[in-house]
Amino acid sequence: MKTQNIMIVGVGGQGSLLASKLLGRMLLQKGYDIKVSEVHGMSQRGGSVVTYVRFGDKVYSPVIDKGEADFIVSFELLEAARWTEYLKPGGKIVVNTQQISPMPVITGAAEYPQGLAEQMKSAGLNVDAFDALALAQQAGSSKAVNIVLMGHLSKNFDFTEEEWMDAIEKSVPAKFLELNKTAFRLGRNA
Amino acid sequence: MKTLMLGNEAVARGLFEAGCSFISSYPGTPSTEITECAALYKEMYAEWAPNEKVAMEAAFGASLAGKRSFCAMKHVGLNVAADPLFTIGYTGVNGGMVIGVADDAGMHSSQNEQDSRHYARASKIPMLEPSDSAEALAFTKLAYDLSEEFDTPVFIKMCTRVAHSQSIVEPSSRIEVSKTYEKTPQKYIMMPGNAKLRHPIVEARTRKLIAWAETCEINRVEAGADRSMGIITSSTSYQYVKEVCGDKYPVLKLGMIWPLPEKKIIDFAKSVDTLVIVEELDSFIENHCRQLGLDCIGKEKFSCIGEFSQNLVAEKLGVDTVAGTKLDAAIPPRPPVMCAGCPHRGLFYTLAKNKVTALGDIGCYTLGAVPPLAALDTTICMGASISGLHGFTKAGGADEKKAVAVIGDSTFMHSGMTGLVNMAYNESNGTVIIVDNSITGMTGHQQNPTTGFNLKGDPCTKIDLESFCRAIGIRRVRVVDPYDLKQCDEAIKEETAADEPSVIISRRPCALLKYVKHKKPIIADPNKCVGCKACMKIGCPAISISGGKATIDNTLCTGCGVCAQLCKLDALQAAKEV
């Protein structure tokens, strides 16, 4: 199988590491060769962060380059717009419509661009935008945005809901298990 | 059973399987997780040392005692440990000793992008360079065998993309290794008479290692049908080359980056029309090829700046890539910021307000340099704030106002304290501010000598910063709460006016620590707010202006109350705690 590329982008602290952990666990169960590349250190402090997940028969590079991503999963609207160049022609952007202002916007040095989802669509990109934060809050915690997004992404793959639930059980602490399962289902059904 | 492991986690697994029993490190991105993961194995003793020099010397001591030992650090940490490094290269080891060093091409979380491979050559210590997690595990085990066979410490060199990428490994079981110590003065006492005898042994060792490099499996030629080009590469660059070229061209994949083989490289070069070297950062392999008299393409095509990727390698090799779609909209950057509730914020606001020259250091608080706080003047290396302040003050850099140094608790223990001794001893007049957030923050919450806990999380001796500063001769030592702006302001004004060196300890635990209880979010009253933006001066990500009024993001706000102290109209108020 040709290598598949999933980019998970967002704002440092939003929980992208758990999302990639869940994906990695799922793909390992399915017997793929996998590489997951994460960001640690300074960028985690509220900066723009990106995680690369690649799987297939044989994966070499740990990163995804411009024009290569089959999916961009974004925790935040501006971050989706920042990384569109990495999307493969025909690829898909799954994006949480939540907006988090970066410091240059907060200080008034820059503006948060308006109508980004529409701009992405009119640029010919396949955009699946939805309010993952509301679903996470419905599941019981705004921190579950990561799992809601994974649930929504899961619709694009042939893996069964049982297989995903199994991977969730192996990726999250027991006391948050039910919350995360609910969050995943809400995302998957959205 | 196959499992996914971070490169750093795989090194830790390699340590476990190789029978390593002593680990001493100082945290630094991207090396930190090696030691954190190793600490999870009860069979291995693991600790955070106050700095990399101490860590390496401790690992040497454990090797001397006959145990397999390890120390880890980031590339700049190796500079700190360079002193023991060069001499341990002479003494060699008793139990196997491995040094983990992690480079950060692209400077994801570093102040420079130095290339650690030069240290291998300079200290004459062999260096293995894995390209994924499976190799990280295997090479770590191999490093111990080489260390004991050739009587030398051995480097495991990681880089961000290998250290922080997960890939598949197959763990196996642990072996136990132990030797006894026998007094051997000629080998271990490096005074000139003995060192003169050791140097030729080191040179002979290198020749033996070159012979090993000629035939070892980790320096392997991968066949390719198209011999118009042959590529020599290693580490993550190897992955990019294979991603782009697959099996088209022959590739010499180097697992040991120093010393490099000679005949193997010459034979490979002869087997292809054009020799291409793909390596990140400096021209290390390329220089070696040129020394061997080989014509090659290296840094004239592949930059010594930043990290590579598959598209970059494709472009340089003339392979087509697919373009993506860039939006026309101007996308504002999103630089890292101090977290909401960060205890450093109140202090930096006060420094900026008082227009004090502030020499900074390495840690989360480096973010105090970012607007709107913009409260720092320098960032060089661990400890440089204090020693730099001494020189700056002595040279008359601070005129009517004194300058200050800003340094974290862990960084102060690492290499700030010797600078403070210098200030006391040579009587300079600056103010040192220790921003004590009771943890090593930037690298992800590691304990240090001031926190009262060790790497395993057990209670231990806690260094008392106030007593320490007084003991070395600083008479003016005071503690402030950085959430209290008035207290900070008074302390900075008084201490910078004093006619002797002083220390302010700005103390409050990192807001991200699990035991820190947050207050309810601040309540913004739109009826009182006039949109003056006084609260925006602290650069808190939880505050923004919406419709001309200050608004608080309840998911981020920790209720620290620093913003409320800036609002003259009481439009920002603490919520009632139940």
Chai-1 contact restraints between the chains, C-beta under 6 A:
chainA,res_idxA,chainB,res_idxB,connection_type,confidence,min_distance_angstrom,max_distance_angstrom,comment,restraint_id
A,G24,B,L4,contact,1.0,0.0,6.0,A-B,restraint_1
A,G24,B,Q166,contact,1.0,0.0,6.0,A-B,restraint_2
A,L28,B,L4,contact,1.0,0.0,6.0,A-B,restraint_3
A,K35,B,S165,contact,1.0,0.0,6.0,A-B,restraint_4
A,K35,B,S167,contact,1.0,0.0,6.0,A-B,restraint_5
A,V36,B,Q166,contact,1.0,0.0,6.0,A-B,restraint_6
A,S37,B,S165,contact,1.0,0.0,6.0,A-B,restraint_7
A,E38,B,H164,contact,1.0,0.0,6.0,A-B,restraint_8
A,H40,B,T29,contact,1.0,0.0,6.0,A-B,restraint_9
A,H40,B,H164,contact,1.0,0.0,6.0,A-B,restraint_10
A,G41,B,T29,contact,1.0,0.0,6.0,A-B,restraint_11
A,G41,B,S109,contact,1.0,0.0,6.0,A-B,restraint_12
A,M42,B,S109,contact,1.0,0.0,6.0,A-B,restraint_13
A,M42,B,P336,contact,1.0,0.0,6.0,A-B,restraint_14
A,S43,B,P336,contact,1.0,0.0,6.0,A-B,restraint_15
A,R45,B,P336,contact,1.0,0.0,6.0,A-B,restraint_16
A,G46,B,P336,contact,1.0,0.0,6.0,A-B,restraint_17
A,G46,B,V337,contact,1.0,0.0,6.0,A-B,restraint_18
A,G46,B,P541,contact,1.0,0.0,6.0,A-B,restraint_19
A,G47,B,R334,contact,1.0,0.0,6.0,A-B,restraint_20
A,G47,B,P335,contact,1.0,0.0,6.0,A-B,restraint_21
A,G47,B,P336,contact,1.0,0.0,6.0,A-B,restraint_22
A,S48,B,R334,contact,1.0,0.0,6.0,A-B,restraint_23
A,Y60,B,Q239,contact,1.0,0.0,6.0,A-B,restraint_24
A,Y60,B,K242,contact,1.0,0.0,6.0,A-B,restraint_25
A,Y60,B,E243,contact,1.0,0.0,6.0,A-B,restraint_26
A,S61,B,Q239,contact,1.0,0.0,6.0,A-B,restraint_27
A,S61,B,Y240,contact,1.0,0.0,6.0,A-B,restraint_28
A,S61,B,E243,contact,1.0,0.0,6.0,A-B,restraint_29
A,S61,B,Q310,contact,1.0,0.0,6.0,A-B,restraint_30
A,P62,B,R161,contact,1.0,0.0,6.0,A-B,restraint_31
A,P62,B,S165,contact,1.0,0.0,6.0,A-B,restraint_32
A,V63,B,S309,contact,1.0,0.0,6.0,A-B,restraint_33
A,D65,B,S309,contact,1.0,0.0,6.0,A-B,restraint_34
A,D65,B,Q310,contact,1.0,0.0,6.0,A-B,restraint_35
A,D65,B,N311,contact,1.0,0.0,6.0,A-B,restraint_36
A,K66,B,N311,contact,1.0,0.0,6.0,A-B,restraint_37
A,K66,B,G324,contact,1.0,0.0,6.0,A-B,restraint_38
A,G67,B,V322,contact,1.0,0.0,6.0,A-B,restraint_39
A,G67,B,A323,contact,1.0,0.0,6.0,A-B,restraint_40
A,G67,B,G324,contact,1.0,0.0,6.0,A-B,restraint_41
A,A81,B,L327,contact,1.0,0.0,6.0,A-B,restraint_42
A,A81,B,I331,contact,1.0,0.0,6.0,A-B,restraint_43
A,R82,B,I331,contact,1.0,0.0,6.0,A-B,restraint_44
A,T84,B,T325,contact,1.0,0.0,6.0,A-B,restraint_45
A,T84,B,L327,contact,1.0,0.0,6.0,A-B,restraint_46
A,E85,B,G324,contact,1.0,0.0,6.0,A-B,restraint_47
A,E85,B,K326,contact,1.0,0.0,6.0,A-B,restraint_48
A,Y86,B,G324,contact,1.0,0.0,6.0,A-B,restraint_49
A,L87,B,G324,contact,1.0,0.0,6.0,A-B,restraint_50
A,S101,B,S544,contact,1.0,0.0,6.0,A-B,restraint_51
A,P102,B,P332,contact,1.0,0.0,6.0,A-B,restraint_52
A,P102,B,R334,contact,1.0,0.0,6.0,A-B,restraint_53
A,M103,B,V337,contact,1.0,0.0,6.0,A-B,restraint_54
A,P104,B,P332,contact,1.0,0.0,6.0,A-B,restraint_55
A,V105,B,P332,contact,1.0,0.0,6.0,A-B,restraint_56
A,I106,B,S544,contact,1.0,0.0,6.0,A-B,restraint_57
A,T107,B,P372,contact,1.0,0.0,6.0,A-B,restraint_58
A,A110,B,P332,contact,1.0,0.0,6.0,A-B,restraint_59
A,P113,B,A329,contact,1.0,0.0,6.0,A-B,restraint_60
A,Q119,B,L327,contact,1.0,0.0,6.0,A-B,restraint_61
A,Q119,B,A329,contact,1.0,0.0,6.0,A-B,restraint_62
A,A123,B,T325,contact,1.0,0.0,6.0,A-B,restraint_63
A,A123,B,L327,contact,1.0,0.0,6.0,A-B,restraint_64
A,S142,B,T555,contact,1.0,0.0,6.0,A-B,restraint_65
